[in-house]
Amino acid sequence: MEDHTETSEDENSETSVLPTEEYTPFLEEEFKHKSKDDLTTTCDRKRRDTSTRSNTRRKVTTRSSASSIPSMYSSTDSDTAVVQEVQKKPIRRRRQKRKFRQNSSVTKTVEIESAIASGDHDKLVHLAVSQLGLLTDKIRVNVWPLLVHIDPTSKEHTVPTDEEVQKHSEYNQVVLDVNRSLKRFPPCIGEEERPMLQEQLTRLIIRVIITHPNLHYYQGYHDVAITFLLVVGEELGYRIVERLSVSHLKEFMAPTMEPTMKLLQYMYPIIRQRHPELHAHLVRSEVGTIFALPWLITWFGHVLPDYNDVVRLYDFFLAQPPMMPVYLATAIVLYRQKEILATECEMSSIHGLLSQIPQDLPFEKLLVEAQILYEYHPPHSVKEEAETGDIPNSGTSIRNSVTKFIIYTAPVFLGIFLFKYYFQT
């Protein structure tokens, strides 16, 4: 029985390289004045209620199917012991797993609140990256601004008038994209609220472009902006998006998509080093990296239908270097290696497979894998291969080095020759 109860943690935690958190028992006295509603948002509560009803139905079904279990009134004591073991283990395991998750969430909430109060940025980064991220939108409202070094209490920005917004050259395109963003609203957002949110989203985006005229709006930018609008509101959302637009999103807002496509090329050197067979299969298919473009420029917001998955990834990206979305995309491709190798080595087939992200990806495990890839293959170590396509220590690389040597040293040798010839004559 003891061995069985020790396996209540999630499967993903076994592969995690993140610093582990030691959870203390549930502090009943300290938290008895807090209700569950204090730790969740409206969307969280609706999802919790739905999950509770679903779990209740599953429990009833399980108990009603007990006819497959031998009767407890067996003729031998050993049979009775076996039956009791079969009946009690699953129930005890479910209860213990539920209690563990409840205790760990409450403990992590306390740690986050403590880090906010003390201004411990490094601790907040660690908590945002670690398993399950920042837990709820109520916490994210307070932590997301701090992760990008924004004081949420200061209010120094002016809001442009409606006339200024509508006169902007990008206004019509932004409106078209915003009107197509209805699917990005979670189920808890009512139909009557959506027009107002779309108006706020349009204003938020135009404000950023007005503030930074050198930045260019791109299709997909609204997918990033809407996530921050939904979580922290228009004002804080604008300030976070404006900060990210000159850092994490800067390459995407260039006049052309060329800098973005160069970033995606970093995937191939990493895949080659981790899985040469998969790399060769992708190269032969000539699939390129276009399948991962919407992943990168929207921070996966456009391709993931589950709101919880999206905000969890945003927890992670806000606490990581700007290149981390590229490494997560690489981790996803490596995770799907068996599917890819089993697919016909032809561009349309491979692109069709990779452009559709499975809905059951183990994101907690993939986030850990992305960190491992970043640690062992940092951007500077694969930059040359990504930009030139030359594999280090290969024949092509050696030939290029020799060619460069000859070009750079030829004037020197020519000068020496002329110098000797001049003095000899």
C-alpha positions in Angstrom: 0.0 0.0 0.0 2.8 2.4 0.8 4.5 2.0 -2.7 1.1 2.6 -4.3 0.4 5.9 -2.5 3.9 7.3 -3.3 3.1 7.6 -7.0 0.4 10.3 -6.7 2.5 13.0 -8.4 2.0 13.8 -12.0 3.9 11.9 -14.6 5.5 15.0 -16.0 7.2 15.8 -12.7 9.5 12.7 -13.1 11.3 14.3 -16.1 11.4 17.9 -14.8 14.8 19.5 -14.3 13.3 22.5 -12.6 14.1 23.1 -8.9 11.6 21.0 -6.9 9.3 22.7 -4.4 8.8 21.2 -1.1 5.1 21.4 -0.2 4.0 21.8 3.4 0.8 20.2 4.8 -2.3 22.1 4.3 -2.4 25.1 6.7 -6.0 24.8 7.9 -5.9 27.6 10.5 -4.1 30.0 8.2 -6.4 29.5 5.2 -9.8 28.7 6.8 -10.8 32.3 6.3 -10.1 32.0 2.6 -12.7 30.5 0.3 -11.9 28.7 -2.9 -13.4 31.7 -4.8 -10.6 33.8 -3.4 -8.0 31.8 -5.3 -9.8 31.5 -8.7 -11.3 33.7 -11.4 -14.8 33.4 -12.8 -13.6 31.2 -15.6 -11.7 29.0 -13.1 -14.9 28.5 -11.0 -17.0 27.5 -14.0 -14.4 25.0 -15.1 -14.1 23.7 -11.6 -17.9 23.2 -11.2 -18.1 21.4 -14.6 -15.2 19.2 -13.6 -16.8 18.4 -10.2 -20.1 17.3 -11.9 -18.1 15.2 -14.4 -16.1 13.5 -11.6 -19.3 12.8 -9.7 -20.8 11.0 -12.8 -17.6 9.0 -13.2 -17.7 7.9 -9.6 -21.3 6.7 -9.9 -20.4 4.7 -13.0 -17.4 3.1 -11.3 -19.4 2.0 -8.3 -22.3 0.7 -10.4 -19.9 -1.6 -12.3 -18.8 -3.4 -9.1 -20.4 -6.6 -10.3 -17.2 -7.5 -12.0 -15.5 -7.6 -8.5 -15.8 -10.9 -6.6 -18.2 -10.8 -3.7 -16.8 -9.7 -0.3 -18.6 -12.7 1.3 -16.1 -15.1 0.0 -15.5 -18.5 1.6 -11.9 -17.7 2.4 -10.1 -14.9 4.3 -7.6 -14.5 1.5 -10.3 -13.8 -1.1 -11.8 -11.2 1.2 -8.5 -9.5 1.6 -7.9 -9.4 -2.1 -11.4 -7.9 -2.7 -10.9 -5.2 -0.1 -7.5 -4.4 -1.6 -9.0 -4.0 -5.1 -11.9 -1.8 -3.8 -9.9 0.5 -1.5 -6.8 1.2 -3.6 -8.3 3.3 -6.4 -10.5 5.3 -4.0 -7.6 6.0 -1.7 -5.4 7.0 -4.6 -7.9 9.4 -6.1 -8.4 11.1 -2.7 -4.7 11.4 -2.0 -4.0 12.8 -5.5 -6.7 15.4 -5.1 -5.5 16.4 -1.7 -1.9 16.7 -2.9 -2.9 19.0 -5.7 -5.0 21.1 -3.4 -2.2 21.5 -0.9 0.5 22.2 -3.5 -1.6 24.9 -5.2 -2.3 26.6 -1.9 1.3 26.5 -0.9 2.4 27.8 -4.3 -0.1 30.7 -4.0 1.4 31.6 -0.6 4.9 31.6 -2.1 3.8 33.8 -5.0 2.1 36.3 -2.6 5.3 36.3 -0.5 7.5 37.0 -3.5 5.2 39.9 -4.7 5.3 41.4 -1.2 9.1 41.2 -1.0 9.7 42.2 -4.6 11.7 39.1 -5.3 11.8 39.1 -9.1 14.0 35.9 -9.3 11.5 34.0 -7.2 8.6 35.1 -9.3 10.5 34.0 -12.5 11.1 30.6 -10.9 7.4 30.2 -9.9 6.2 31.3 -13.3 8.4 28.7 -15.0 7.8 25.8 -12.6 5.1 23.3 -13.0 1.5 24.7 -13.4 2.9 28.2 -13.7 1.0 31.0 -12.0 -2.2 28.9 -11.4 -4.9 31.5 -11.9 -5.6 34.8 -13.7 -6.1 36.5 -10.4 -2.5 35.9 -9.7 -1.3 36.7 -13.2 -2.8 40.2 -12.9 -0.3 41.0 -10.2 2.7 38.9 -11.5 2.8 39.4 -15.3 3.6 43.2 -15.1 6.4 42.4 -12.6 8.0 39.8 -14.9 8.6 42.5 -17.5 9.6 45.1 -14.9 6.5 47.2 -15.0 5.1 48.9 -11.9 1.3 48.1 -12.1 0.5 51.1 -9.7 2.0 53.8 -11.9 -0.3 55.5 -14.5 1.7 57.8 -16.9 0.3 56.9 -20.3 -2.1 59.0 -22.3 -4.9 57.4 -24.3 -5.4 58.5 -27.9 -8.8 59.8 -28.9 -11.0 57.7 -31.1 -10.3 60.0 -34.0 -6.6 59.5 -33.7 -7.1 55.7 -33.6 -9.4 55.6 -36.6 -7.0 57.8 -38.7 -4.1 55.5 -38.3 -3.0 53.8 -41.5 -3.1 50.3 -39.9 -6.6 50.8 -38.4 -8.6 49.0 -41.1 -6.4 45.9 -41.1 -6.4 45.7 -37.3 -10.2 45.9 -37.2 -10.4 43.1 -39.8 -8.1 40.8 -37.7 -9.8 41.7 -34.4 -13.2 40.9 -35.8 -11.9 37.4 -36.7 -10.7 36.8 -33.2 -14.0 35.7 -31.7 -12.7 32.1 -31.2 -10.0 33.4 -28.9 -12.5 34.4 -26.2 -13.0 31.8 -23.5 -16.5 30.4 -22.9 -17.0 32.4 -19.8 -17.0 35.7 -21.9 -20.6 36.4 -22.8 -21.7 37.6 -26.2 -22.7 41.0 -24.8 -19.1 41.6 -23.6 -17.3 40.8 -26.8 -17.9 44.0 -28.8 -16.5 46.1 -26.0 -13.4 43.8 -25.7 -12.9 44.0 -29.5 -13.0 47.8 -29.3 -10.5 47.8 -26.5 -8.2 45.4 -28.3 -8.2 47.6 -31.4 -7.4 50.7 -29.3 -4.6 48.8 -27.5 -2.9 47.7 -30.7 -3.1 51.1 -32.3 -1.7 52.8 -29.2 1.4 50.6 -29.3 2.0 51.5 -33.0 1.5 55.2 -32.4 4.0 55.0 -29.5 6.5 53.2 -31.7 6.2 54.4 -35.3 9.1 52.2 -36.4 7.2 49.1 -35.5 4.9 47.4 -38.1 1.7 45.6 -37.3 1.6 42.0 -38.4 -1.3 39.5 -38.6 -1.0 37.5 -35.5 -0.1 40.4 -33.3 -3.7 40.7 -32.2 -3.5 37.1 -30.9 -0.8 38.1 -28.5 -2.5 41.3 -27.4 -5.9 39.7 -26.8 -4.4 37.3 -24.2 -3.1 40.2 -22.2 -6.3 42.1 -22.6 -8.3 39.2 -21.2 -6.1 38.6 -18.2 -5.0 42.0 -17.0 -7.3 44.5 -18.8 -6.7 47.3 -21.3 -4.4 49.6 -19.5 -2.0 47.0 -18.0 -2.4 45.0 -21.2 -1.2 47.9 -23.3 1.8 48.5 -21.1 2.9 44.8 -21.2 2.4 44.5 -25.0 4.2 47.8 -25.5 7.2 46.5 -23.5 7.2 43.2 -25.3 7.0 44.9 -28.7 10.4 46.4 -28.3 11.9 43.2 -26.9 10.4 39.7 -27.4 8.3 40.7 -30.4 10.6 43.2 -32.0 11.8 40.9 -34.8 8.2 40.1 -35.8 7.4 43.8 -36.2 10.1 44.5 -38.8 9.0 45.8 -42.3 9.3 42.3 -43.7 9.0 38.7 -42.3 12.7 38.0 -43.2 14.0 38.4 -39.6 11.2 36.1 -38.3 12.0 33.4 -40.9 15.7 33.6 -39.9 14.7 32.9 -36.3 12.8 29.8 -37.3 15.9 28.4 -39.0 17.4 27.9 -35.6 15.2 24.8 -35.3 17.1 22.8 -37.8 20.6 22.8 -36.2 19.1 21.8 -32.9 17.1 19.0 -34.5 20.2 17.8 -36.4 22.2 17.5 -33.2 19.4 15.8 -31.2 18.0 13.5 -33.9 20.0 13.2 -37.2 17.5 10.8 -38.8 14.6 13.2 -38.2 16.6 16.1 -39.5 17.5 14.2 -42.7 13.8 13.3 -43.1 12.7 16.9 -42.8 15.4 18.2 -45.1 14.6 15.7 -47.8 10.9 16.6 -47.6 11.8 20.3 -48.1 9.1 21.2 -45.6 11.1 24.2 -44.3 9.8 26.0 -41.2 6.7 27.8 -42.4 4.5 25.4 -40.4 5.9 26.9 -37.2 5.4 30.5 -38.2 2.0 30.9 -36.5 3.3 29.2 -33.4 6.1 31.7 -33.1 4.5 35.0 -34.0 1.4 34.4 -31.8 3.2 32.7 -28.9 1.0 29.7 -29.8 -2.2 31.7 -29.0 -3.7 31.2 -32.4 -3.2 27.4 -32.6 -4.2 26.3 -29.1 -8.0 26.2 -28.5 -7.6 25.7 -24.7 -7.4 29.0 -22.9 -5.6 27.4 -19.9 -2.8 26.1 -22.2 -2.3 29.5 -23.7 -2.0 31.4 -20.5 0.3 28.7 -19.1 2.7 29.2 -22.0 2.5 33.0 -21.5 3.6 32.5 -17.9 6.6 30.6 -19.2 7.5 33.0 -22.1 7.3 36.1 -20.0 9.9 34.6 -17.6 12.3 33.4 -20.4 14.6 34.9 -23.1 12.9 36.0 -26.3 14.1 33.0 -28.3 12.3 30.5 -26.0 9.2 30.1 -28.3 11.6 28.8 -31.0 12.9 26.2 -28.6 9.5 25.1 -27.6 8.6 24.7 -31.3 11.7 22.5 -31.7 10.8 20.5 -28.6 7.3 19.8 -30.1 8.8 18.6 -33.4 11.2 16.3 -31.6 8.4 15.0 -29.4 6.5 14.0 -32.6 9.4 12.3 -34.2 7.7 8.9 -34.6 4.7 10.5 -36.4 7.0 12.5 -38.7 9.2 9.6 -39.6 6.1 7.4 -40.3 4.8 10.0 -42.7 5.7 10.0 -46.4 8.8 12.1 -47.0 7.0 14.7 -49.1 6.5 18.4 -48.4 2.7 18.6 -48.4 2.3 15.4 -46.2 4.9 16.6 -43.6 3.5 20.2 -43.6 0.0 18.9 -43.2 1.0 16.8 -40.1 3.1 19.5 -38.4 0.7 22.4 -39.0 -1.9 20.7 -36.8 -0.8 20.7 -33.2 -2.3 17.7 -31.2 -4.6 18.9 -28.4 -3.2 16.4 -25.9 0.5 17.5 -25.9 2.1 17.2 -22.4 3.1 20.9 -22.2 4.6 20.7 -18.7 7.1 18.1 -20.0 7.7 20.0 -23.3 8.5 23.2 -21.3 11.2 21.3 -19.4 12.5 19.9 -22.7 12.6 23.4 -24.2 14.7 24.6 -21.3 17.1 21.6 -21.7 17.5 22.4 -25.4 18.2 26.1 -24.6 20.8 25.1 -22.1 22.7 22.6 -24.3 22.2 24.4 -27.6 22.0 28.2 -26.8 21.3 30.5 -29.7 25.0 31.6 -30.1 26.1 28.0 -30.6 23.8 27.3 -33.5 23.7 30.8 -35.0 26.3 30.2 -37.8 24.6 27.0 -39.0 21.2 28.6 -38.8 22.2 31.6 -40.9 24.5 29.9 -43.5 23.3 26.3 -43.5 26.9 25.1 -43.1 27.4 22.3 -40.6 30.4 22.9 -38.3 33.4 20.6 -38.9 31.9 19.5 -42.3 33.6 19.6 -45.6 31.6 22.6 -46.7 32.5 24.5 -43.6 36.2 23.7 -44.1 36.1 24.8 -47.7 34.4 28.0 -46.8 37.1 28.7 -44.1 39.9 28.1 -46.6 38.2 30.4 -49.1 37.8 33.1 -46.5 41.5 32.7 -45.5 42.7 33.1 -49.1 40.5 36.1 -49.7 41.6 37.9 -46.5 45.3 37.0 -46.8 45.8 37.5 -50.6 46.4 41.3 -50.3 49.1 40.6 -47.6 51.0 38.1 -49.7 50.7 40.3 -52.8 52.1 43.2 -50.8 55.1 41.2 -49.6 55.8 40.0 -53.1 55.7 43.6 -54.5 57.9 44.8 -51.7 60.6 42.2 -52.3 60.4 42.7 -56.1 60.7 46.5 -55.7 63.8 46.4 -53.5 65.5 43.7 -55.5 65.3 45.8 -58.6 
